[in-house]
Amino acid sequence: MTDYKISTELLAEITAERQRQIDKGTDDYPAQGGRCKDIIWAATRAKNCVVMNSLDAYRRRMKQIAALAIAACENYDRLNKTGE
């Protein structure tokens, strides 16, 4: 079995997108439902990009989705932190 590793470049792009989301001030959600709606919205937009053959826009949307998913995991971890 081959070890899987995310490319350094892609990881940096997702991290930059995550920082953009934070800087934009869209990081305060009272519950995960808000973030899930954003993921669904971005996925719908990504699908539309494929239909319109706009592959660069598709990739940009996928990075937004990845950054939102990371934010959801981080929020979950904060809310469910056990006595480490």
N, C-alpha and C positions, 0 to 999 in steps of 0.2 A: 504494500500500500504506500502510495506517495504522500508525503506531507504536503498539505495545502497551505499556501501563504498568500495573503493579499499583497498586491504590488505596493511598494512604497509610494508611488505616484498617486495611485487611486486612493490609498488611505489618507494621503495629504489633502486630496481634493474633497473627500468626504468630511475630514476634519475642518477644512476651510468653510464648507457649506454649513456645518454645524455651528461654527462661530458666527457666520452670517445670520443664521436664524436667531442666535442669542443676541447679537448686536441689534437686530431688527426689533427686538422686544417681544417676540412671539414665543417666549419660553415659559410663560406662567400659565399653566393649565391647572384648574382645581382638581381635575380627574383625567384619567387616561382617555376618556371618551373624546375629548377635544383633539388629542394627538392622533387618535385612530381616524377621526374624520379627515384630518389633514393628509394622512397617508392614503386614504381612499381617494381624496381629491387629486393628489399628485399621481396616483396610479391611473386614474381616469384620463388625466392630461397626457400621461406617458403613452397610453393606448392610442389616443388621438394623434399623437406625434407619429406613431408608426403608420397609422392609416394615411396620414398626409405625407409620409416618406421624409419626415424631418428627423433624421437619426441623431443629429447633434442635440436637438431639443429633447429627444427621448433619453439620451444619456444624462443630460442635465437633470431631468425629472427623476431618473433612477437614483442619482446622487442625493437629491432632496429626500427621497423615500428612505434611503439608507441612513441619512443623518437623523430623520425623524424617528426611525426605529431605534437608533442608538439612544436618542433622547428619552424614548419611552422606557427602554431598559434601565437607563440611569435613574429615571424617576421612580420606577418600580423598586430598584435597589435602595434608594433613599427612604421610601415609604415603608419598606419591609426589612430594614436593616436589623439584624439580630445582635444581641450582645456579644460582639466579637472580642 
